[in-house]
Structure formats: C-alpha cells, structure tokens
Amino acid sequence: MRVDPDHVYSRGRELVPYETPPLPAPGPPAPEPPRRETVAGPITPNLDVRNLSPRQMAEMSMDLYMVGVITWEEHFMLAFQPELHPDYDQTVGALTGEKADPDRPRDYVAIWEERLAFERKHNAGDDDRVGRSRRIVNLLRRIAAPTDIVV
C-alpha cells in the first residue's frame, strides 16, 4: 500500500506525522531495594523446613527458583500447596475431612521423603519425576542441617 500525503484517509482527518517525545534528562540512579535473605544458606537463614507452613514453602520455593537453586519443574512441585487454593475445603477437604490450614507448620523433609518413596514405588519408570523428587529431598535435608562452621 502506498500512502498519498495529499489524501485524506479517515473521516476527513489528515495523516499527522508522529513525533517522538524527548527523553527525560538522566538523573541519579534509583537506589537498590534492600536485599531479602530467605532461603538456602544466605537465602534461608531463618527458615526451618521441618517447621514450615504451606505459605512459607510456596514463597521459599519461588526464592530458590529465582536464585537458580532449583529448576522450574522442581519449583512447580514444591510451590504447589493445595491448601492455598480458596476452594480447598469444598474439594480436597470434603474428601479428606480436613479443613485448610495453610499457616500450620509441617515437616517438609518428612513429607518429601514420603513422596519420594511413593514416586519410587508407583512411578519407577519415570526417571525425571523420581530424580526431581530426590533432588528436592536432598535440598530440603541440606537446608534442615546446614554445615556452617564458625572458627
């Protein structure tokens, strides 16, 4: 299509060239946000994975993923906490007879050790799934028992 500069294309209005607005003058750089320490070594100094709520686990999982400690698939497995869903009481809770309590602490090392045993027994042919579960168990064990040595 060729544009005719003398022709009116739409409802009697002429084409008007677009002018790029000037860039703002450079100012001082924005201050860096405060560093948030949450998980794995300097990332997890205050979290106890043997006494963690589902809300905290979902947040910790995102932190681990963002710093590159776990893969997206491992993050997805760790962050999925059914009790955080608003319909939990009407769905899973109705079947199990338990109400959602996303702020009650749990031992995630034990939970993931049970899940790994389940994966090995029932999904033995799915090496990726078993491997991800094993890596999560090993990571949670390392977080639960840090090896920091103070001299």
N, C-alpha and C positions, 0 to 999 in steps of 0.2 A: 504494500500500500504506500502510495506517495502522499505526503502531506503538502497541500497547497496553502502557503502562508496567507494568501488573499481570500481564502474561502472560509465561510462560517460553517462549522460542523455540528453545533448543538444548540438548539433553541436560541438562535440569534446571538450567541456569545462567541467572541473571537478566541483563538488559542492564545494563551499568555505564557511566555517562557517562565520556567521555574527558576527561581534564584536561590542558590544555596545560602542559608543563613551563616553569618560569620561564627567561627568557633570562639568559645569563651577564652579569655586570657588565662594562661596557666597560672595556677595558684600553688600554695604549698600542698604536698601530698597528704592524702587523707590518713589519719592515724590508724595504725593496725589495731584490729579488735583484740581484746585480751585473749591469750591462749587458754583454751579449755582443756584441762587434764582430766581424762576419764578412764581409759582402758589400757590393757597390756603394757606393763612396765610403766613408763611415764604417762601412758594413756589411761591406765586403770589403777592408780594407787589407792583409791578409796572404795573400790567395789569388791565385794565378796561374792564370787559366783556360787558359793554354797549357801548364800542367804540373799537372793536377788529376786525382785518382783518381775512379773512379765513386762511391765512398762520399762523398767530399768534394762531388762535383757534386750528389748527392741532397740532402745537407744544405744546401748553398748554395741550391739551388732552393727548399727549404722556407723558408729565411730570406728570400729575395727575395719569395716569395708572402706571408709573414706581414707584411712591412712595406709591401706593396702595390705593389711594383715590377712584378710580373708577375701575370697572371690565373691562375685555377685551371687552365685548359686549357694555358697555357704551362708552368706548374709541372708538370703531369702529363707533358708532353712532355720537359721537362728532367730530372725526377726518375726517369723510367723508365730504369733501368740493368739490363739483363738479367743481367749478371754477379753481381748481388747476390742473385739467386734461388738457393736451395740446389740445385735440380735442373739448373742450367745445364750442367754437364759431361755429363749424360745426354741433354740435349735439344739445345740450340743448339750446345754444344761438340762433341757427337757428329757433327753435320752439318758444322761448320767445321773440326774437327780441332784446335781450340784449347781449352785449359783456362781456367776462370775465373781471373781475376787482378784482383779488384776494388780492389786497393791500388796497381796500377801506374799511374803518371801518364800522361795523354793530353793532346793539344792539342784542347780542345773548340771552339775557334774554327774550326779546320780541319775538325773532324768536322761541325759545324753548317753550315759553308759548303758542304760536300759534300752534306749533307742538303737544304739549300735548293735546290741545283742539281737534285737528284733530284726534289724536290717540284715545281719549276717545269717540269721535263721530263715527268713522269709524272702529275702532278695539277694541271695548268694550270687546269682548270675549278673546282677547289676553292679559291676565293679566301681563305676563312677559314684553311685549313691552310697555304697559302703565306704568307699575311700573318703568322700566328703564327711560322712558321719564320724569316721575315725579321726580325721584331721580336726574336727570340731571338738571331739572328746580330748584329744591331746592338747589343743589350745586351752580349753577350759581347765584341764589339770595343771597346766603351766601357770595360768593366771591364779589358780587357787593356791598354789605352792610356789611363790616366787623364790628365786635363788639369789637375791641381792645379798652381797657380802659387804659388810661395813668393817673397815680395817682401822 
